[in-house]
Amino acid sequence: MKKILLIAAALLAVTAAQAQQWEPLFNGKNLKGWKQVAGGARYEARDGMIVGIASDTRRNSFLATRRDFGDFILEFDFMTEGINSGVQLRSHKDDERGVVYGYQFEIDPAPRAWTGGIYDEARRMWLYRMTANEPARVAYHDGWNSARIECVGNSIRTWVNGIPCANLLDDADAAGFIALQVHAVGEDMLGSRVCWKNIRILTQDVQKYRTPTPAPEINNVANTLSEAELADGWQLLFDGVTAEGWQSARPAMRGRFPHEGWSIEDGVLWVHAGDGGESANGGDIITTRKFRDFILKVDFKLTEGANSGIKYFVDPFMNKGQGSAIGCEFQLLDDEHHPDAKLGVKGNRTLGSLYDLIPAEHGSWERDNTIDGWSTAVIVVKGKHVEHWLNGHKLLEYERDNQMWNALVAYSKYRDWPGFGNSPDGFILLQDHGFQVFFRNIKLKEL
């Protein structure tokens, strides 16, 4: 009986596989159906593989399908000889710039180990860093690896060697070509190879064959909550259309949104440029209610030389004079072009720092998207423990309302405000510092 059941299960598996109408994208013999659209790397069909040979030290190279694809499941095997690579999804060629842009499945043999992450080539850069899914960073190994990518509607999900890697919601591109990338290399890596084989695609009944266990989700669709986020208790603090939930931080305007100095347009909340003064134009804005323990996510985009901040534990009545309302501040700053980055103590006024108190631990990674591109600030508050994150990396953490904290405050600009940072709750604030700064995707989960 057991043998009969095993045979029946095997037959069902074969039948299910046959029902999926897979189409090969590579015939194993030549590059029919493909064309090189950028870069100087060489591509060859050899021994049942597409082989990309690093031959360009300046430009990334791409071998693209001659067809565009919208919703699909893509599977392939890949191997790299130590050089960075990727597979483009729903991508396009910008003839004016001479570059390929669009979603990229990352192939990363470096110690960073971000294989399976999603990068936006020649456009917005990182969309799904593998810091969002630490366990999956062990999925890639030397030699041949297998990949699965599911693009359905706004959803892009990836797997490496059967391990869920990325799970992104994004609405930039609904269709485009698939392309094999050979990254530009240094002189010492010329001649290195990237190889692909067993490339096949499914475009029929794609929804039916999606994998039920994806990686942790990142929702990049502006000002929306996914089903997973709603189930997890997230709430929007900005709906992308109105100023509901926000008010002026000025006590005299309590309950009203500033009539000047702030705008909402195309799903973005932005503070106008002024003369660089602190809360001297439209003024700061705060939430209409206080929060205690939470995770706050805010997408922001700086302009050159900009200064602003995201504050929490804010008491709008604490500061009786001119300037910004008082609270702990996640500093938003163009470190390269604003002089405040060189003031303070040991960099405690740089981007992501707890302003004038604790410097952020900076690295090249969080600078990916900071000027003329969107970045994501995350503030985690759980009791007296607080963390600052930027673009998926922890910048700092601290404990408040203790002897060490009070001593730190005593040597800062906040020493004149008794009990600074020790309140159990407070408002959340977006700062007007006289520079144009943009905000969207303002989300909060109460803990």
N, C-alpha and C positions, 0 to 999 in steps of 0.2 A: 504493500500500500504506500509506504514511504517513497519507494522508487517511482511509483506512478505519479505521486504528487510533485516530486522534483522534476520529472519530465514535463508535466503540465505547466509548472512555473516557468521552466526554460522556454517552452513554446510560447507562452504568453509574453515573455520578455522579448523574444524574437519578433513576434507579431507587433508589439508596441514600437519596437525600433523601426520595423518596416513601415509602420503607419506614419512615422515622421519622415517627411519628404526632404531629406538632406540633398543639397546640391554641392558638388565639389567646386571650389573656386580656383583650384590649381590642378592641372591634368597630370602633373608629375613629369612632364616631358619638356615643355617650353613655357614661355610667358604669355601665351595667348590669353586675352581677357584682361591683361595688365598693361600699364604704361608708366614710365617714369615721369613724374611731374615736377620734381625739384631736386637740386643737389647733384653732386658729382660722384657719389658712390656707385659702384658697379653691382648690378643684379644679374644673376645667372640661374638657370634651371639646371640642376645637377644632382644625379643619384636620387631622384624623387623628392628633392628639396628645392626651395627658393633660397639662394645664398646671396646675402648682401655683404659686399666687401668694402670696408671703410677706406675711402679714397679722397675724402674732402675734409680739410681742416677748418673750413669757414662756415659751411652751410649744412643743415640737416637735409638728408635725402629721403625721398619717398617714392615707392612703387605703388601705384594706385589701381584699383579696379576701374574698368571702363564703364561700369554701371554704378548707379547710386542705390542705396538701400535705406529703408526707413525702419520698420520693426523687424527684428531678426534675432536669431540665436546663432552665434559664431563660435566655432571650436577650431583649435589648431594646436600643434606642438611647436615648441620653440627652443632654441639653444643659442647662447651668446658666448663669444670668447672674450668676456671681460669688458665689453663696451656697452654703453647705455643704448637702449632701443625702445621701440614701442609699436603699437598697432593703432592706427587712426580709425575712428568710428564716426560716421555721419559727417565727414570732413569735406573741405572745399579748398580750391586754389584761389588765392588773391593774386591775380596777374599783375596788378600795379606794384605790389610789394615783392612779388616773386616768391611768395611763401605759401605753405599749406597751413591751414588753421582748422581747429576743431578738437573734438574729444580724442584723447589718447589713452589707451591701455598701456600703463607704464611697464617697461622691462628694465629692472634696476639691479645689476649684479653687485653694486657697491655695498659697503657695510651698512649704509642707511636702510637698505632692504625694503624699498617701497614698491616692489613688483606687485602688480595687480591694482595699484592706485590709479586714479583718473586725473589726467593733466589736460589743460586746455591749451593746446599748442598755438603759439603766436597770437594769443588773445588774452585770456584771463589767468593763465598759469594754473596753479594747483586748485582743484575742486574737491578732491578726496585724497588727503594725505593718509598714509598708513598709520600715522599716530592715532587715527580714529579707530583703529582695529589692530591693536598691538599683537594679539595672538597670531594673526595672519602673516606677520613679517617673517615667519619661519617657513612659509609655504614654498618659496623658491629655493632651488638647489642647483648646484653645478650639473652640467649635462642637459639632457632633454627634460622639458617640463610641458605639462598640458594646460591649456587655458580654455575657459568658457566665458562668453560674454553675452548677456541678455539685454537687448535694447528694445523696450516696449513702451511706447508713449513717452512720458517724461522720465521714465525709470531706466537707469543703466546699472547693471549688476555684474560683478566679475568674480571668477573663481580661478585659483591656481592649484593644480594638482588636487582638485576636489575640495579645497579649503575656501570658504567664502571670504572674499577680500574687500570689495567695495560695494556700496549700495547708495547710489546717488539719485536724487530727484533734481532735474534741471530742464529748462525749457528753451535753451538757446537754439538748438537745431533738431529738426524732426527727421531729416534725411541727408544723405551725402555719401561720398565714396568711402571705401575701406582702403587703407594704405599701410605698407610695411616700412618702418622707419629705420634708417641707419644714421645714428647721431654723428655730428661732426666730432672729430677726434684730434688729439695732439699728434705730433710727428711720430711719437714712440708707439702709437697704436695703429698706424696705417697698415692695411693689409689684414686687420682683424675681421672676423666674420660674425654675422648673425644669420641663423638659419631657421626656416619655417617649413613645416610639412603637415600633411593631413589637414589641409585647410578646407573646411566645409561650412555651409550656411543653411539655416532653416528659415524660411520666410512665410510658410503656410501654418495657420493655427498656432502662432507663436505663443499666445497667451496660455493655451492649453498645456504647453510643455515647459512653462517656467518652473524653476527650482523653488521649492517651498521654504527653504531655510537660507535666507540671504544674510549678508553681513550687517552690522549696525548701520543705521540710516543717517545720511546727511541730506536735509531738504534745502535745496538751493533755489527753489521757485519762490520768488520774492513775495514776502508778506502773506504766506500761506502756512497752514498747519496740515501735515499729512495725517493719515489715519493712525499711524504709529505714534506721532507726537500727541495727538488728541488723547489716545489711550494712555499715554505716559504722563498726562497732566500738564502739558505745555499750554500756555496762553499767549496770544498776540498782544503786545503793548502798543502796536501801531498797525492799523488796518490797511495802510497804503493809500487811503483816500481822505480821511478826516483826521482832525486833531483830538478825537475822542480819547479820553484817558490821560490827557496832558493839560497842563495849566502853567501860567507864568509863576516863576519862583518868587516874584516880588509880592510881599504880603498885601500891598495895596491893590493888586490885581488877582487876588486869590479866587480861583474858580474860573478864571478867564484865560484864554490863550492870547499871546501877544498879537496885537493888530499889525505889527510891522516887525521886520527883522528875521522872520521865519517864513518858509514856503513849503507847500506840499505839491509835488508835480511828478507825474509818471511813476507813482509808487515810491517816491523818495521824499523824505523829510530833510530839509536842509536849512542851515543857518547862513544868513547873508554875510558877506564881507563888510567890515566897517573899518575903523581906524586902529584895530588891534587892541582896543580897550577891553577890560574885563567886565562883561555884562553891561556894556555901555550902549548897545544898539537895541535889538529887540529884547535882550535880557535872557537869562537862563530859563529853561522850562523843566518842570518836574512832573512826576506822575500825580494823579489825583488821589492816590492812596499810598499808604506806607507798606513796606515789605520787611520781613524778618529773615527767615532762612530761605535761600533761593539759589537757582542757577540762572544767570542773565546772559543772553547772547545778543550782540549788536553788530551788524555789519556796518562798517564805516568806510568812507573814502575821503582822503585828505587832498587838499590842493597844495601847491608848492608854498612852503613857508608857513603852513597852517598850524594853529595852536587851538586845542579844545580839550574836552575831557568828558568822561562818564563818571558821575559821582553817585555814591550810595551812602546810606545812613545820613541822609541830608536833613538838616533842620533849617528851614528857610527863615526862621526868626532869630537864628543865632547871630548872624551878621547884621548889625544895625546901621552900618555905613554903606559906602560905595563898594562896588565889586561883586564878585560871585557869591552865591549861597555856599555855606560851609558843609563839607562832607568829605569822606575818603574818596580819592580820585584816581581812576585809571587814566593815566595821562595819554592824550592823543596829540602827537607832535611830529612834524617833519624835522627829524633830528638833524638832517644835513643842512637845512636852510633857516632854521629858527634858532636864535641865540640862546634860548632857554635850555637847550640840550646841554650846554657847557656850564650852566649855573647849578646851584644846589651843591650836594655832596655826593661824590663818587657816582655821578650819573643818575641821581634819583629824580631827575626831571625829564628823562628821556621817555620815548614811546613805551607804553605798557607799564611804566613804573607806578608805584604808589606815590603819587606826587609829593615831593619834598620830604619823603620818609624812607622808602625802600627802593633801591634801583632794580630795574628788570635785568634778568640775565639774558643778555642779547646774543644773538648768533645770526648768521647770514640767512637762515631758513625763514625767519618771520618777516624778512624784508621783501618777500616775493611780490606782494600785492599792495604795498603800502602807499605809494604815490601814484595817482591816476588809475588806481585799481581798487577793488573792494577787498577789505580784510575783515576778519571776524574777531572781535573781542569777547571773551567769556570771563565772567566774574562769578565765583562760587563762594557762597556764604553759608556756613553751617555752624551755628552757635558762635563761638569766638574765633573760629578758624576761617580764614579767607584765602582765596587763590586768584591770581590773575593769569589768564591764558591768552595767547595771540596766535591765530592761524594754526591751531592744533598743538601748540607747545606751551608748557607751563613756564611762565616768566618769574613768578615769585609766589611765596605763601607766607603767612604770618598768623600769629595769635594776638588778639587784642584784649583790652580790659585786664591787663596784668601789670606788674611792676616794670617789666622791660618795655612794654608798649608805652606806658605813661612816661618813662624816661626818654624814649625816642621822640615822643610828641613834644616834650619839654625843650628839645633842641631843634625844633622845626618852626616854621611860620605859624603853626597852629597852637603854639604855647599859650596864646592869649585867650583861647576858648576852653574853659574848664570842661573836663569830661569828653574831649574830642574823640570820636570814634568808638565810644563805649556804649552808646545807646543800643538797646536790643533790636530796634527797628528804625526805619526812616524812609524818606522818599528817594526815588531814583531821579537823577538829573542829567540833562544834556546841556553842555555849556556853550554859551555865546562868549567867545573871546575875541570877536572882531575879525574872524577869518571864515571863509567859506568852507564848510565841511558838510558832508552828506551822510545820511543815516537811512537804514532800511532793515527789514527782518529783525525787528526788536521783539524778542521772545523771552518769556520767563517761566520757569517751573518752580513752584513753591515746594520746599522740602519739608 
